[in-house]
Amino acid sequence: MRDNGGSATDNGSSEGVSGAAARLQKLFEGHRLTPTQRRIAHCMVRQAGDAPFYSSVELAELAGVSQPSVTRFAVALGFDGYPALRRHLREVAPAGQLAGEGSYNEYQQAVHAEIDNLRHLAALLADPAPVAEAGRLLACSRPLPVLGLRAASAQAAGFTYFARKVHPDVRLLDEGGTMLADRVDAAVRAGGTALLCFALPRHPREVVEALEYARGAGLRVVTVADSAFAPVAHHSDLLLPAAVGTGLAFDTACAPMLLGRVLLEAMCDELPDAQSRLEEFDAKAAERGLFAE
């Protein structure tokens, strides 16, 4: 089981943790970070509530990197060293923010961590422009390929299932291998202009390569990823972050799933016949007695 790392806090501090994650994201934006440094940044965002209290050794252990890498990371952000970065994080932390896991058991902590992730997503959606732009790109692409491998395959399949009810041609790409590039090429030949990717940890190298190939083939890439510092960031035209929960043995992905539904809504807003398609489906489902209720 993973170390919960204090990712969950009591109800009174959940909003504070979400705000801390947003502040960290803002601090890291605009800096050209190496893959190792992006890993550290991602770890700090996940552990936003406790990040100001970690030593460089503790942060290195949590991120799975060396202690010197943490020091170089702080310098890359413009600080003299890690102590200066930690001092800055403590100075900007809201009054009353405390380190510690609280009194919840590990299952409750996992739930509260996901609540924090959803609050952070809600804060990001205060600016609806990126999602609206993504909806426009997805609606205009005929066909629309949707990529998701390994841990992200369920997110891609769920989006595709509902998107096919309103979009005339949605193609699920949930299997890797040598055929993946062929299917991207087929989508481009058929007139596709954009690709939607769900990218969750651990990030398969094949997904990074597929996005690079897709952009080279002329597709605009919209990506839902667990972090703005994910390996797919450099190969995405528009990246929408939604954090995953890491308190259990296997990651939880409530926020990426919800962001996928938000993208569906934005895409429907751009499809003039979306409502009529839904009504047609409902009528046929009723005729066939498709659903039990």
Backbone as a ProteinNet text record, in pm:
[ID]
protein_1_A
[PRIMARY]
MRDNGGSATDNGSSEGVSGAAARLQKLFEGHRLTPTQRRIAHCMVRQAGDAPFYSSVELAELAGVSQPSVTRFAVALGFDGYPALRRHLREVAPAGQLAGEGSYNEYQQAVHAEIDNLRHLAALLADPAPVAEAGRLLACSRPLPVLGLRAASAQAAGFTYFARKVHPDVRLLDEGGTMLADRVDAAVRAGGTALLCFALPRHPREVVEALEYARGAGLRVVTVADSAFAPVAHHSDLLLPAAVGTGLAFDTACAPMLLGRVLLEAMCDELPDAQSRLEEFDAKAAERGLFAE
[TERTIARY]
84	0	86.8	40.6	116.9	108.2	213.5	209.4	112	12.3	-87.5	-29.4	83.6	157.1	80.6	-22.6	-94.9	-177.7	-220.6	-292.9	-433.9	-487.9	-622.9	-618.8	-711.2	-718.2	-860.6	-886.1	-1022.2	-1108.2	-1241.3	-1333.9	-1305	-1260.9	-1238.8	-1121.6	-1029.1	-911.3	-909.6	-1014.1	-1015.4	-1002.6	-1075.8	-1069.4	-930.2	-865.7	-731.5	-632.8	-646.2	-558.7	-577.7	-704.2	-731.2	-665.5	-675.2	-612.4	-461.7	-404.1	-259.7	-214.4	-292.1	-258.3	-261.5	-361.6	-371.5	-252.1	-209.1	-94.1	33	47.1	163.8	164.3	48.8	39.1	82.3	36.2	70.4	220.2	280.2	424	505.1	460.5	537.4	516.7	405.6	375.5	482.1	515.1	609.7	754.4	780.7	917.9	939.1	1051	1083.3	1150.6	1075	1122.5	1161.1	1262.8	1302.2	1199.1	1201.1	1107.3	1117.7	1240.7	1256.3	1194.9	1215.8	1159.9	1008.6	953.2	807.1	751.6	828.6	785.4	778.3	877	876.2	758.1	736.6	625.9	492.6	476	352.6	331.8	439.4	430.3	388.1	443.6	410.4	264.7	214.9	75	-16.5	18	-62.3	-63.4	48.1	61.1	61.4	-22.8	-16.4	-28.1	-113.5	-133.4	-10.5	70.6	187.2	318.6	315.9	439.4	528.3	472.8	561.2	635.8	601.5	659.1	757.7	771.4	862.6	1006.8	1098	1239.7	1273.4	1388.4	1428	1442.2	1487.6	1502.1	1364.7	1268.6	1133.3	1067.5	1083.1	1022.9	1087.1	1218.9	1287.6	1236.7	1214.8	1165.3	1023.6	938.4	800.4	794.6	881.1	879.8	959.7	1039.4	1120.7	1238.3	1297.6	1412.8	1524	1638	1748.2	1732.7	1796.3	1789.8	1850.6	1964.2	2016.6	1918.5	1834.8	1734.8	1634.5	1601	1509.7	1574.1	1702.2	1773.3	1776.6	1808.2	1810.5	1672.1	1569.8	1432.6	1402.5	1440.8	1417.4	1491.9	1614.9	1693.8	1628.4	1573.6	1506.9	1386.1	1326.8	1212.1	1253.9	1385.5	1434	1471.6	1476.9	1512.9	1659.9	1717.9	1858.2	1880.6	1777.6	1785.1	1652.3	1644.8	1516.9	1468	1556.1	1505.9	1434.2	1483.6	1418	1281.8	1270.3	1141.7	1043.1	1088	999.3	956	1047.5	1014	908.1	922	822.8	685.6	681.7	553.8	487.4	566.1	508.8	456.9	525.6	483.7	351.6	327.3	203.9	91.3	120.2	15.2	-84.9	-214.8	-315.2	-299.8	-339.7	-330.9	-412.5	-357.7	-431.5	-407.6	-331.1	-305.4	-206	-239.6	-157	-117.4	-0.4	40.7	-21.4	-31.3	-82.7	-195.6	-220.1	-316.9	-456.8	-473.3	-605.5	-638.6	-763.2	-802.1	-876.3	-872.4	-945.6	-864.8	-935.8	-866	-828.9	-754.3	-699.8	-808.6	-922	-1028.8	-1095.1	-1118.1	-1174.7	-1078.2	-949.8	-849.9	-853.4	-871.3	-876.4	-997.1	-1110.5	-1230.7	-1210.7	-1156	-1134.6	-1031.7	-933.5	-836.5	-903.9	-998.8	-1071.3	-1161.6	-1218.4	-1298.6	-1210.2	-1087.8	-993.8	-964.3	-946	-919.7	-1036.6	-1159.5	-1276.8	-1289	-1254.4	-1256	-1152.7	-1038.1	-934.6	-982.9	-1048.7	-1102.5	-1206.9	-1293.3	-1394.6	-1329	-1219.2	-1148.6	-1091.6	-1037.7	-983.4	-1092.9	-1211.7	-1322.3	-1387.8	-1338.2	-1387.8	-1361.5	-1259.1	-1234.4	-1279	-1396.6	-1448.4	-1390.1	-1307	-1258.3	-1183	-1089.5	-1018.3	-1110.8	-1209.4	-1303	-1390.4	-1433.7	-1515.3	-1437.1	-1309.7	-1225.3	-1207.8	-1188.1	-1175.1	-1302.7	-1417.8	-1544.6	-1561.1	-1517.1	-1525.3	-1436.6	-1313.8	-1221	-1274.3	-1330	-1379.4	-1503.8	-1592.2	-1715.7	-1687.6	-1584.6	-1555.6	-1480.9	-1424.1	-1343.8	-1432.8	-1431.4	-1509.7	-1417.1	-1370.7	-1405.2	-1328.9	-1366	-1298.3	-1234.6	-1102.5	-1035.8	-1018	-1041.5	-1027.8	-929.2	-816.1	-706.8	-699.5	-684.4	-662.3	-610.4	-487.8	-427.6	-408.9	-407.8	-384.3	-478.4	-426.3	-511.8	-614.4	-585.3	-675.7	-777.9	-772.7	-863.3	-1009.3	-1036.1	-1174.2	-1228.8	-1145.3	-1189.2	-1220.5	-1134.2	-1155.3	-1280	-1300.2	-1417.8	-1546.3	-1545.2	-1664.4	-1700.1	-1599.9	-1626.2	-1682.2	-1619.4	-1661.9	-1805.1	-1841.6	-1976.7	-2082.4	-2064.9	-2163.9	-2148.1	-2025	-2003	-2067.6	-2071.8	-2130.6	-2281	-2343.1	-2486.2	-2514.1	-2411.9	-2434.2	-2339.7	-2226.9	-2127.2	-2135.2	-2130.8	-2153.3	-2042.8	-1920.1	-1811.7	-1703.7	-1711.8	-1613.2	-1542.9	-1409.8	-1332.6	-1244.5	-1267	-1193.2	-1059.8	-951.9	-818.1	-770.5	-799.7	-766.4	-671.3	-611.7	-513	-387.4	-273.5	-147	-95.8	33.7	92.8	112.6	158.1	192.5	70.9	-49.1	-170.1	-213.6	-160	-206.3	-179.8	-59.3	-28.1	-116.4	-145.4	-231.6	-371	-421.2	-555.8	-557.3	-447.6	-436.7	-436.1	-358.1	-353.6	-491.5	-564.5	-697.6	-791.7	-782.1	-866.4	-833.9	-706.5	-665	-714.4	-698.5	-744.7	-895.5	-969.7	-1115.4	-1161	-1068.4	-1105	-1092.5	-1040.4	-1026.2	-930.5	-962.5	-879.2	-829.6	-886	-846.7	-849.1	-774.3	-770.8	-783.7	-867	-880.2	-804.6	-720.1	-641.9	-668.6	-688.5	-690.3	-557.3	-478.8	-345.4	-332.8	-322.7	-315.1	-191.7	-140.5	-22.3	-58.6	41.3	172.8	163.9	229.9	211.3	288	216.2	285.8	365	486.5	568	495	417.8	345.7	246.3	186.7	93	166.6	280.8	360.8	399.1	443.6	483.5	363.9	247.2	127.6	84.1	92.7	54.9	152	279.7	378.3	349.1	313.4	281.6	154.6	53.4	-73.3	-56	21.4	45.1	123.5	218.8	294	205.6	98.4	4.2	-96.9	-93.1	-180.7	-299	-309.5	-421.7	-392.6	-494.1	-485.1	-513.2	-427.9	-438.5	-492.4	-607.4	-665.6	-641.9	-580.7	-544	-600.2	-663.5	-699.5	-592.2	-514.4	-404.1	-411.7	-338.7	-342.2	-268.3	-186.1	-107.7	-66	-49.1	3.5	148.6	212	352.2	367.1	258.6	263.4	350.9	408.3	496.4	430.4	296.8	226.2	211.1	248.4	222.6	284.9	408.2	479.7	421.7	334.7	277.7	127.6	80.9	-61.5	-79.1	-178.9	-211.5	-292	-374.4	-455.6	-460.8	-400.9	-399.3	-487.7	-578.4	-670.7	-636.8	-584.7	-542.3	-656.4	-653	-747.3	-672.8	-646.7	-560.1	-623.2	-538.9	-584.4	-553.7	-629.5	-602.6	-497	-406.6	-295.1	-286	-392.1	-385.9	-408	-459	-483	-380	-384.6	-286.6	-295.2	-417	-436.7	-497.4	-450	-497.1	-647.7	-708.7	-850.4	-860.8	-961.2	-965.9	-1103.3	-1159.8	-1290.7	-1284.6	-1181	-1172.2	-1153.3	-1064.7	-1055.6	-1186.6	-1259.2	-1387.7	-1486.3	-1493.8	-1586.5	-1546.8	-1417.7	-1373.1	-1410.5	-1406	-1451	-1597.4	-1681.9	-1823.8	-1843.4	-1761	-1767.4	-1731.7	-1632.5	-1595.7	-1709.5	-1778.4	-1895.2	-2000.3	-2024.4	-2121.7	-2079.4	-1950	-1899.1	-1907.9	-1883.8	-1894.4	-2038.9	-2131.9	-2274	-2317.5	-2263.5	-2298.2	-2257.7	-2158.5	-2109.2	-2171.4	-2252.9	-2316.6	-2463.9	-2505.9	-2643.9	-2749.7	-2713.3	-2812.2	-2797.2	-2722	-2699.3	-2829.7	-2914.7	-3039.4	-3132	-3139.9	-3227.2	-3176.3	-3045.8	-2988.8	-3024	-3015.4	-3049.5	-3197.3	-3282.6	-3425.9	-3457.8	-3388.3	-3408.3	-3367	-3253.9	-3208.2	-3308.7	-3359.1	-3454.5	-3581.2	-3626.7	-3747.8	-3726.4	-3612.9	-3584.8	-3563.5	-3499.9	-3478.7	-3611.7	-3708	-3840.4	-3912.5	-3902.8	-3967.7	-3913.3	-3784.1	-3720.6	-3729	-3776.4	-3776.5	-3635.9	-3545.5	-3403.8	-3366.9	-3432.6	-3396.3	-3507	-3468.6	-3562.7	-3657.8	-3611.8	-3699.4	-3809.4
-120.1	0	124.2	228.5	352.1	423.9	501.7	593.5	704.5	728.9	830.9	969.9	988.6	1113.3	1234.1	1215	1331.1	1399.1	1328.2	1392.4	1431.1	1370.4	1403	1480.8	1574.5	1656.8	1658.5	1728.2	1732.8	1822.6	1819.1	1890.8	2039.3	2096.9	2240.3	2284.9	2192.9	2234.5	2186.8	2116.3	2064.7	2175.3	2285	2394.9	2456.3	2460	2513.6	2431.1	2298.1	2211.2	2235.8	2251.2	2280	2410.7	2513.4	2640.6	2629.4	2547.2	2526.8	2461.6	2363.2	2298.3	2398.7	2486.5	2588.1	2683.2	2719.8	2809.3	2742.2	2614.1	2541.9	2533.7	2502.7	2498.4	2631	2741.1	2874.2	2899.1	2854.4	2873.2	2799.6	2680.3	2598	2638.2	2703.3	2741.1	2836.3	2820.7	2911.2	2870.4	2763.8	2716.2	2591.5	2586.4	2469.8	2365.3	2266	2166.8	2037.4	1972.6	1841.7	1737.8	1618.4	1513.8	1485	1482.5	1458.3	1572.1	1695.2	1810.6	1813.3	1770.9	1762.6	1659.2	1552.5	1450.2	1507.4	1588.7	1652.8	1748.6	1828	1923.9	1851.5	1742.2	1664.2	1611.9	1562	1511.1	1622	1741.4	1852.2	1894.8	1893.5	1929.4	1826.4	1698.2	1592.5	1605.4	1647.7	1659.4	1806.8	1886.6	2031.7	2078.7	2015.1	2059.8	2045.2	1944	1915.9	1957.9	1998.1	2030.5	2130.8	2236.7	2333.9	2277.6	2157.9	2103.7	1989.5	1948.3	1839.6	1888.5	1807.2	1833.1	1789.9	1828.8	1789.2	1637.8	1575	1429.5	1362.7	1412.6	1356.3	1373.9	1492.1	1516.9	1427.5	1411.2	1324.5	1181.2	1134.8	998.4	983	1081.3	1074.6	1076.7	1157.6	1171.1	1062.2	988.2	883	936.8	1046.4	1106.4	1123.6	1176.5	1200.3	1334.5	1348.1	1474.6	1589.4	1570.9	1679.3	1723.8	1630.3	1667.5	1766.9	1752	1846.1	1984.1	1986.3	2114.3	2181.1	2104.9	2161.5	2209.3	2137.9	2177.2	2315.1	2337.2	2466.7	2577.7	2550.4	2650.3	2681.1	2577.9	2598.6	2690.5	2694.3	2780.5	2922.5	2945.3	3079	3102	2994.8	3008.3	2972	3019.2	2989.7	2842.3	2775.8	2634.8	2589.8	2463.9	2412.4	2481.3	2515.9	2586.1	2716.3	2787.6	2911.8	2884.3	2776.7	2738.6	2701	2621	2579.7	2700.5	2792.2	2912.7	2995	3002	3074.9	3008.8	2876.4	2805.4	2825.7	2829.9	2852.8	2995.7	3090.3	3230.2	3255.9	3185.1	3209.5	3116	3019.1	2927.6	3004.8	2975.3	3045.4	3015.2	3109.3	3090.3	2969.5	2890.6	2775.5	2647.3	2655.5	2532.2	2447.4	2324.5	2238.2	2114.9	2065.3	1937.8	1825.2	1708.1	1592.2	1525.7	1402	1322.9	1333.7	1388.9	1392.5	1259.1	1240.7	1122.3	1019.5	1030.5	937.5	810.7	700	579.5	592.1	494.1	508	514.1	449.1	452.4	590.2	645.4	780.2	882.8	863.6	956.2	956.5	839.5	830.7	907.6	896.6	968.5	1118.8	1162.3	1305.5	1360.6	1279.4	1323.6	1345.8	1258.1	1276.1	1398.6	1425.1	1546.7	1669.6	1666.3	1775.6	1790.5	1675.9	1680.3	1743.6	1710.7	1767.6	1916.9	1957.9	2101.4	2176.4	2115.2	2177.5	2188.1	2084.1	2088.3	2198.6	2211.1	2316.7	2454.2	2472.5	2600.1	2627.5	2524.5	2542.2	2576.3	2520.5	2544.1	2680.3	2759	2896.1	2975.4	2936.5	2991.8	2886	2900.8	2796.4	2799.7	2898.3	2915.2	2793.4	2733.5	2616.4	2499.9	2473.2	2363	2395.7	2520.8	2561.3	2545.5	2583.8	2568	2420.8	2338	2194.5	2137.6	2179.5	2132.8	2166.8	2286.5	2327.7	2240.8	2215.9	2133	1992.1	1934.8	1797.3	1786.8	1884.9	1881.9	1893.9	1969.7	1995.5	1881.3	1790.3	1682.6	1566.2	1534.7	1422.7	1334.9	1222.8	1158.3	1218.9	1174	1214.9	1092.6	1075.9	966.1	999.9	900.2	917.1	811.9	858.7	770.3	754.2	629.7	602	460.5	446.5	314.7	282.3	154.5	104.3	170	241.4	296.2	394	456.9	557.9	499.4	369.4	311.5	322.7	311.4	321.3	462	564.3	701.6	725.6	676.6	693.8	619.9	498.1	420.1	486	538.3	604.7	727.9	808.5	926.3	884.4	784	740.4	689.3	613.6	557.3	667.5	772.1	880.1	971.6	995.4	1086.4	1033.2	902	844	869.6	908.8	939.3	1074.9	1161.7	1296.5	1333.2	1263.3	1292.8	1184.2	1219	1119.1	1015	1043	947.6	961	876.7	875.5	739.9	742.9	620.7	599.8	491.4	460.9	395.8	452.9	397.1	352.2	228.4	178.9	61.2	34.5	-72.2	-15.2	-46.9	1.3	-89.4	-85.1	-169.4	-94.9	-167.7	-106.5	-53.7	-100.5	-55.6	84.1	134	261.9	375.5	380.3	484.1	469.8	346.5	324	382.5	367.2	416.4	569.3	627	773.4	821.3	755.2	791.3	778.9	673.6	652.8	766	810.8	921.1	1049.8	1073.9	1194.2	1186.5	1071	1055.5	1076	1036.5	1049.2	1191.6	1279.8	1419.2	1466	1381.7	1420.3	1537.5	1625.1	1743.3	1750.6	1669.3	1673.7	1533.4	1517	1390.8	1422.5	1346.1	1359.1	1245	1279	1178.1	1185.8	1071.1	1060.3	996.5	1068.1	1021.3	1021.2	901.9	887.5	805.7	824.5	747.8	600.5	514	547.4	568.1	670.2	710	618.8	543.2	457	540.9	499.3	567.8	571.1	466.6	454.7	569.4	618.8	729.9	857.7	881.5	999.9	995.7	880.3	866.3	882.7	831.3	841.9	987.3	1065.2	1206	1283.5	1252.7	1317.6	1284.7	1159.7	1117.7	1187.2	1194.9	1255.4	1402.4	1474.6	1616.8	1630.6	1539.6	1542	1514.3	1438.5	1407.3	1519.1	1622.3	1737.1	1746.8	1658.7	1663.5	1759.9	1833.7	1911.4	1816.7	1817.5	1722.4	1790.9	1742	1783.9	1670.9	1701.2	1596.9	1624.8	1522.7	1523.5	1442.7	1507.9	1441.8	1469.3	1391.2	1405.8	1529	1589.3	1705	1784.5	1914.4	1998.5	1965.4	1884.7	1848.9	1703.7	1642.2	1503.9	1494.9	1377.9	1362.9	1397.3	1393.4	1422.2	1572.3	1655.7	1799.4	1860.6	1820.7	1881.1	1839.1	1739.8	1691.3	1717.6	1814.4	1848.5	1994.8	2021.9	2160.6	2225.6	2146.9	2196.2	2088.2	2114.9	2017	2064.9	1977.3	2006.3	1913.6	1967.3	1880.7	1843.7	1720.3	1670	1565.4	1593.9	1509.7	1374.6	1274.5	1142.2	1124.8	1036.8	1004	895.4	908.4	813.9	748.5	758.2	706	556.7	492.5	348.3	276.9	144.9	69.3	103.4	131.6	170.8	310.5	392.4	530.2	536.4	641.9	669.1	791.4	792.7	894	957.9	1002.3	1068.2	1200.7	1280.4	1410.7	1398.7	1311.4	1295	1247.8	1158.7	1111.7	1227.6	1308.4	1420.9	1523	1547.6	1640.7	1588.9	1457.5	1400.3	1429.5	1423.2	1454.6	1603.9	1687.7	1831.4	1857.8	1788.6	1802.5	1757	1649.9	1606.2	1716.4	1783	1892.1	2005.2	2040.4	2147.4	2109.6	1982.5	1936.7	1941	1900.1	1906.2	2048.8	2144.9	2285.1	2329.8	2261.2	2298.4	2214.3	2116.2	2029.8	2067	2132.9	2181.5	2072.3	1950.1	1842.5	1747.1	1786.9	1697.6	1661.5	1759.3	1733.4	1642.8	1666	1582.3	1439	1421.7	1286.8	1214.4	1287.4	1227.1	1189.3	1276	1247.3	1126.7	1117.2	1003	873.4	877.9	758.5	718.1	816.5	786.3	722.9	773.8	718.7	573.8	546.2	409.7	316.4	366.9	285.2	246.5	340.9	312.4	208.3	219.6	123.2	-18.5	-26.9	-158.2	-209.3	-128	-168.7	-193.9	-105.2	-127.5	-125.1	-38.3	-23.6	-77.5	-127.6	-192.7	-94.7	29.1	121.5	176.6
0	0	0	-68.9	-71.8	61.8	92.9	204.8	170.2	256	226.5	228.3	295.7	285.9	332.6	414	464.4	359.3	256.6	147.4	186.4	291.9	333.8	463	477.1	595.6	644.7	756.3	806.7	719.3	742.1	656.4	651	763	767.3	685.1	648.4	574.7	430.8	385.9	249.3	147.2	168.5	74	73	190.9	198.3	118.1	122.2	45.2	-103.8	-147.4	-287.4	-329.6	-244.3	-275.7	-280.3	-191.3	-191.5	-321.3	-370	-496.6	-611.1	-610.8	-716.7	-711.5	-589.8	-577.1	-628.2	-600	-649	-801	-858.8	-1004.5	-1063.9	-1004.1	-1052.9	-1041.6	-931.1	-909.9	-1015.7	-1055.3	-1147.6	-1293.7	-1324.3	-1462.7	-1515.9	-1642.7	-1705.9	-1690.4	-1615.4	-1597.9	-1683.2	-1750.4	-1833.3	-1743.8	-1703.1	-1608.7	-1679.2	-1627	-1678.3	-1634.4	-1695.1	-1650.4	-1500.7	-1446.2	-1302.7	-1221.8	-1267.8	-1197.2	-1207.6	-1320.1	-1333.1	-1235.3	-1212.9	-1117.7	-976.1	-941.3	-809.9	-799.4	-904.7	-904.8	-889	-961.1	-953.8	-812.1	-750.4	-613.6	-517.8	-532.7	-443.3	-459.7	-582.9	-605.1	-539.2	-552.4	-490.5	-338.7	-282.4	-137.3	-97	-160.5	-146.4	-2.2	76.4	213.2	300.9	273.3	356.7	293.3	165.7	93.4	166.2	229.8	296.1	416.8	460.1	582.7	555.9	429.2	397.2	392.8	440.8	417.9	275.4	228.1	92.9	83	189.7	189.3	182.9	260.1	260.3	123.8	65.1	-66.5	-171.9	-163.8	-259.6	-249.7	-127.4	-107.4	-161.9	-136.4	-185.3	-337.6	-398.9	-544.9	-613.9	-537	-596.5	-674.3	-625.2	-691.2	-588	-630.4	-538.2	-469.9	-353.4	-281.4	-362.3	-431.8	-516.2	-624.8	-671.9	-772.7	-716.2	-587.3	-522.2	-513.9	-483.1	-476.6	-613.8	-716.6	-852.6	-894.8	-850.9	-880.7	-821.6	-695.4	-631.9	-705.4	-746.5	-819.3	-954.9	-1020.2	-1149.8	-1135.9	-1016.6	-992	-952.7	-939.6	-909.1	-764.3	-684.2	-543	-523.9	-413.3	-384.7	-352.9	-307.2	-272.3	-218.3	-177	-129	-2	94.7	213	178.7	76.5	35.3	-26.8	-102.8	-160.8	-50.6	45.7	154.2	238	261.4	337.1	263	130.9	50.1	61.1	53.8	60.5	196.1	302.2	435.2	449.4	387.2	398	327.2	216.2	139.9	182.1	270.9	317.8	402.7	389.3	468.9	616.6	699.5	844.1	885.7	973.6	1025.9	949.1	837.3	763.1	841.5	866.7	948.6	871.1	900	843	923.6	862.8	937.4	864.5	895.2	822.7	878.9	997.1	1055.5	1121.3	1158.6	1236	1151.8	1020.8	935.1	909.8	885.5	843.2	695.9	643	508.1	400.9	424.8	325.5	323.4	442.4	450.9	392.7	419.8	365.1	213	153.4	7.6	-46.3	22	-20.8	-7.4	106.3	126.5	28.1	-7.5	-107.4	-241.6	-277.4	-403.4	-396.6	-281.1	-265.2	-289.1	-236.4	-259.7	-409.4	-478.3	-622.4	-698.1	-656.5	-722.6	-694.1	-572.6	-541.6	-626.5	-642.3	-725.1	-869.3	-918.8	-1054.4	-1067.5	-966.7	-969.2	-976.9	-903.5	-907.2	-1046.3	-1110.7	-1245.4	-1345.9	-1324.4	-1417.5	-1398.6	-1303.2	-1288.4	-1415.6	-1489.1	-1622.6	-1722.8	-1783.3	-1871.6	-2012.1	-2042.2	-2179.5	-2232.1	-2156.5	-2211	-2244.6	-2158.5	-2185.7	-2305.6	-2316	-2430.4	-2560.5	-2559	-2677.4	-2711.8	-2609.5	-2632.4	-2692.5	-2640.2	-2694.4	-2840.3	-2878.2	-3018.4	-3106.3	-3061.5	-3139.5	-3157.9	-3051.3	-3058	-3145.5	-3134.9	-3213.8	-3363	-3398.7	-3539.9	-3607.3	-3529.2	-3586.9	-3629	-3757.7	-3811.5	-3897	-3847.3	-3720.9	-3602.4	-3482.6	-3360.7	-3295.4	-3304.4	-3233.7	-3085.8	-3000	-2854.7	-2806.1	-2753.2	-2714.4	-2563.1	-2518.7	-2377	-2361.1	-2310.8	-2295.3	-2147	-2117.2	-1981.9	-1881.7	-1781	-1675.1	-1727.7	-1841.4	-1896.9	-1993.7	-2017.4	-2117.1	-2073.8	-1943.6	-1896.6	-1917.4	-1895.9	-1917.6	-2064.7	-2152.1	-2295.9	-2342.3	-2290.7	-2330.2	-2282	-2158.7	-2106.9	-2187.6	-2221.8	-2304.2	-2439.5	-2500.5	-2634.3	-2633	-2530.2	-2521.1	-2530.3	-2451.8	-2452.4	-2574.2	-2615.9	-2729.4	-2857	-2872.1	-2993.2	-3003.3	-2893.1	-2895.8	-2959.1	-2964.4	-3016.8	-3130.9	-3143.3	-3246.7	-3353.2	-3481.4	-3586.5	-3603.4	-3557.9	-3582.7	-3474.9	-3372.8	-3264.6	-3267.4	-3268.6	-3282.7	-3159.4	-3087.4	-2965.2	-2999.7	-2947.4	-2963.7	-2824.9	-2790.5	-2656.6	-2659.5	-2775.8	-2787.7	-2852.4	-2793.1	-2847.1	-2957.2	-2976.8	-3080.3	-3211.1	-3310.2	-3438.4	-3513.3	-3476.9	-3546.4	-3502.8	-3390.5	-3338.2	-3436.7	-3493.3	-3591.2	-3714.7	-3753.8	-3870.1	-3846	-3724.3	-3693.1	-3685.3	-3640.9	-3644.5	-3789.1	-3873	-4015.1	-4079.6	-4044.8	-4102.2	-4061.6	-3937.4	-3891.8	-3967	-3992	-4066.3	-4210.3	-4272.5	-4411	-4422.2	-4318.1	-4319.9	-4289.5	-4256.6	-4233.1	-4089.8	-3999.7	-3860.3	-3843.6	-3751.2	-3725.9	-3582.3	-3492.4	-3351.8	-3293.1	-3184.6	-3111.3	-2963.1	-2893.5	-2749	-2683.6	-2586.8	-2516.7	-2366.7	-2304	-2158.8	-2119.2	-2037	-2000.4	-1848.5	-1791.2	-1645.6	-1608.2	-1486.2	-1445.8	-1420.6	-1444.1	-1494.3	-1643.9	-1695.2	-1833.8	-1928.4	-2012.8	-2108.3	-2208.9	-2235.7	-2336.6	-2471.1	-2496	-2622.9	-2642.2	-2534.3	-2545	-2583.8	-2521.1	-2554.9	-2702.4	-2747.2	-2887.6	-2981.3	-2939.9	-3023.1	-3039.4	-2931.5	-2940.9	-3029.5	-3016.9	-3103.3	-3250.1	-3275.9	-3412.3	-3461.9	-3375	-3414.3	-3450.7	-3371.9	-3402.1	-3532	-3553.5	-3678.6	-3798.8	-3776.3	-3885.4	-3906.8	-3822.5	-3842.5	-3749.3	-3649.9	-3556.8	-3441.9	-3397.9	-3274.9	-3158.8	-3057.5	-2947	-2822.3	-2774.7	-2647.3	-2548.1	-2434.5	-2339.5	-2200.9	-2143.8	-2002.1	-1931.4	-1844.9	-1776	-1626.8	-1551	-1405.6	-1357.3	-1442.2	-1400.7	-1523.4	-1504.8	-1612.3	-1641.8	-1556.4	-1574.2	-1618.6	-1663.2	-1709.7	-1835	-1864.2	-1980.8	-2113.7	-2118.4	-2243.5	-2268.2	-2171.9	-2182.1	-2305.8	-2337.3	-2450	-2585	-2585.2	-2710.9	-2717	-2640.1	-2637	-2675.2	-2759	-2792.3	-2681	-2613.8	-2503.7	-2397.3	-2280.3	-2172.9	-2059.3	-2015.9	-1906.6	-1790.5	-1678.9	-1568.6	-1475.2	-1427.7	-1327	-1246.5	-1120.6	-1038.6	-1008.3	-990.3	-947.7	-799.9	-733.5	-594.8	-585.8	-490.3	-480.2	-342.2	-263.4	-127.6	-116.3	-220.8	-218.5	-305.4	-306.6	-384.4	-532.3	-581.6	-720.1	-723.7	-817.5	-827	-849.1	-798.6	-823	-914.4	-1000.3	-1106.3	-1118.7	-1006.4	-1011.1	-1088	-1062.5	-1127.5	-1279.4	-1329.6	-1475	-1538.2	-1468	-1520.6	-1531.4	-1425.9	-1427.6	-1533.7	-1549.2	-1652.1	-1790.8	-1809.9	-1936.5	-1963.3	-1859.4	-1876.8	-1904.9	-1842	-1869.8	-2016.1	-2067.6	-2209.3	-2300	-2259.6	-2337.1	-2344.9	-2231.5	-2228.7	-2320.8	-2314.9	-2400.1	-2547.8	-2578.1	-2716.3	-2763.6	-2677	-2712.7	-2744.3	-2669.9	-2693.6	-2833.1	-2892.1	-3024.1	-3136.5	-3099.4	-3200.5	-3210.6	-3317.8	-3327	-3323.8	-3363.2	-3365.6	-3247.4	-3145.6	-3031.8	-2962	-2937.6	-2865.9	-2945.3	-3075.2	-3158.1	-3163.4	-3164.6	-3163.4	-3032.9	-2920.9	-2792	-2785.7	-2836.9	-2836.2	-2925	-3038.3	-3127.7	-3059.8	-2988.9	-2916.6	-2809.3	-2733.8	-2627.5	-2684.1	-2798.4	-2859.9	-2902.3	-2965.8	-3010.2	-2891.2	-2785.5	-2665.9	-2603.3	-2603.9	-2548.8	-2633	-2764.3	-2855.3	-2833	-2807.4	-2792.3	-2649.3	-2558.1	-2417.7	-2368.2	-2408.2	-2384.7	-2237.2	-2160.6	-2020.8	-1930.3	-1814.5	-1724.3	-1657.6	-1632.7	-1559.6	-1650.6
[MASK]
+++++++++++++++++++++++++++++++++++++++++++++++++++++++++++++++++++++++++++++++++++++++++++++++++++++++++++++++++++++++++++++++++++++++++++++++++++++++++++++++++++++++++++++++++++++++++++++++++++++++++++++++++++++++++++++++++++++++++++++++++++++++++++++++++++++++++++++++++++++++++++++++++++++

